[in-house]
Amino acid sequence: MNRKQHASSSQRTQIIIVSSLLGIGILALCGLLIFVFRGNILQLVTPATATQAIPTMFIPTVDCGTPSLVIGSRTFQIQAFTPAPDGALTVPADTSGIAYWVAGTDTNYVFVLSATPDNLALIASLTARTTAKATSKDCNYTSYNLFTPEPGSISASALPDQSLNGLTIFIQSDPSGTGMLVRGEFAGEQINTFNMPAPGASEIQAEISLLETTTSADATTIRVGVSIQNFGSTPITLSTADVSLTPQDAPSLILAGSEPSLPKEIAPGSIETIYFTFPRPASPAATLKILNIEYDIEGY
């Protein structure tokens, strides 16, 4: 009986020691886990704070859809066209509402029309000074004064000079490749500008059109006319700092004068025609900048 009581006391002592060691191990393991995952635990116990929204800027855009060419009273959709390997400008014969733009003619544009009866009748009815207008997807357009149609032919190897602004319309009426040519001279350009306002300010919208460029009788100055229409709800003030003429590889020229004089305020909804006078550039071309719009001027 004494041996049994002694054994029972020894077992209780072992159980107490093992339990203590297990407790210490569990506490150590918990401490290690808390140390490793302390970042996630802090996120769980820290109150959520509201996130600050990032402001979104919406830039106004303008879209006129498919580019178009207006010849007299007829409107054609413009489609890009690549000449055949032999240089022939052969287009489908039955598309009366399409004007095929010859790829690569970026300044002196060339358009080819199908030889449909209504297209042939249109070309035959054109007279000198008929207007043509090419409008791009962004609503900017260039206008031309057409000359009288004349017999002729054209190919990819003999395209018009691309250093000059102009327009050529060709319709092939004979299998040999001959047909009717209509040439046009540059008459004007209109560029729509949409300026982002400062935060909290009203939106400014303006349409700027280049009208004409003339040279003085003594060939010392040039006179450039523009039309500015204010579509916005606030006045636009045009100052001398907003207008410049920069010849090729040369510094900007000083504005010699304007009609009316600057600064000029353009009221909301109104149109102002302004003529700028600059010294005649020595280079064959120069860049006219009005606000944030640039025009290439040549042939003065």
Secondary structure, DSSP 8 states (H G I E B T S, - for coil): -HHHHHHHHHHHHHHHHHHHHHHHHHHHHHHHHHHHTHHHHHHHHS-------------------S-EEEETTEEEEEEEE---TT------TT-TTEEEEETT-SSEEEEEE---HHHHHHHHH--TT-EEEEE-TTS-EEEEEE---EEE---GGG---TTS-EEEEEEE-STTS-EEEEEEEEEEEEEEEEE---TTS--EEEEEEEEEEEE-TTSSEEEEEEEEEE-SSS-EEE-GGGEEEEETTS--B---EEES-SSEEE-TT-EEEEEEEEE--SSSEEEEEETTEEEEEE--
